[in-house]
Amino acid sequence: MQYSIVSIRDTKITLDVIHAGSDVSMTIYGGEREHIGAVTLGYLNNNSVEFQTFGVPGHKENVITEELVRLIVPEYSDTCVLSCGMHWDDISEKELHKVYQDTISLINNYLNI
C-alpha cells in the first residue's frame, strides 16, 4: 500500500507499507532528495516497546522513526520496521516542524486515527 502527502516546497512525502502477518514494514521518503537516513526495528517485550535504530551519521530521521515505532507497535503491530529518508536543502525550523506534522498526519491517515 502507498500513501502520500504534499508537504513543504510542493514536494511529496510518501509512505509505503508491507504487511507480513501481524508485522509491518514501512518506508517513509520524500523531499528534494529521497534516501534512507535511519531504520528502526520495534517490537513488544513484556508490554513495553523495545527498539533498535541504525542511522546514517549526520542524519536526523531517527527522531521520526523512533517516535512512530513507539506509536505503531503497541496498538497496530507485533513487530514494525520503519525506514525513513527525507531531505530538503537549507530547511528552516518552521519547515522542519511542518515536515514533522505532515509525516505524523501521513501515518495517522494510514492507521485511521
N, C-alpha and C positions, 0 to 999 in steps of 0.2 A: 504494500500500500504506500502511496505517496501523497503528502500534503505539502502545501507551500503557502507563503505569505509574502507580500511585497513590503519591504522594510525601507530603511533609510536610503537616500540617493537613488530611489527607484530600482533597487536591487532586490533579489529574491533570496529568502531563506527556505530551504527545503528539508522535510523530514521524510526519510524512508524507513519503513517498518517491516520486519520479517518475524513471523511467529514460528516458534518451534515448540509445539506442545504448550505448556504453561509458561514458557520462557519467551523473551522477546529480544530482538536485536534492532537497535535504532541508530540511524546516522543522520546527523544534522549538519548541513553545509550551506554555504552561500556567501554573499558579499561580492566584492570585486575580484577576489581570488579564492576559490574553494580549495580546501585542503583537509588534512587530518592533523589537528593540533593536540588532541587529547582523547583517550579512550578510558572509560570507567566500567568495570565489571562489578555489579552489585548483586547481593543475594541475602536471604533471610538466615539468621543464625540465632536461635532461641529468641524469636520475636524482635530481634534487633537487626537493622540493616548494616551489613558489613560490605566494604567495597575496597577495591584496589584501583588506582589510577596510574596510567602511563601517559606522560605528556612530553611534547617536544620542548626542549629548553627555550625559554623566551616567549612561549605561547601561554594564553590565559584561559583557554577553553575548558580547563579542568574545573573552573568555578561553576560553569554551567553543567558539565556532565555530572559532577558530584551532587549538586543540588537536585537535579532531575532524577537521578537514580534513587536518592533518598525519598523522593515523592512517589516514584513509579513502583518500586519493589514491594512495599508493604500492602499496597492496595490492588495492584494490577498484574504482578508477575512474580514467579518464584525466583527467577534469575533474569537480570537485564544487563546487556552490554550496550553501552552508548558511546558512539564516537562523534566528535564534533570538530568542525573546522570552518571558520568564517574569518574573512579579512577585508578590512577597508583601510586604505591609506589615510593617514593623518586623522583618525577618528577622534571626535571630541567626546568629552564626558557625557554631554547631553545625547549625542548619537549612540554612544555605548549603552546608556540606560534604555534608549528606545529599542535597540537590538535585543537587549536582555528581555524587555517586556514582550517584544514580538516573538521571541523564542518560547517564552513561557506560554503565550497565547496559542502558539502552534501546537505545543504538547497538550495543552488543555483541550483544544479542539479535537485532537485525536482521542484523548481519554474521555471526552464528553463531560468535562467538569463544568 
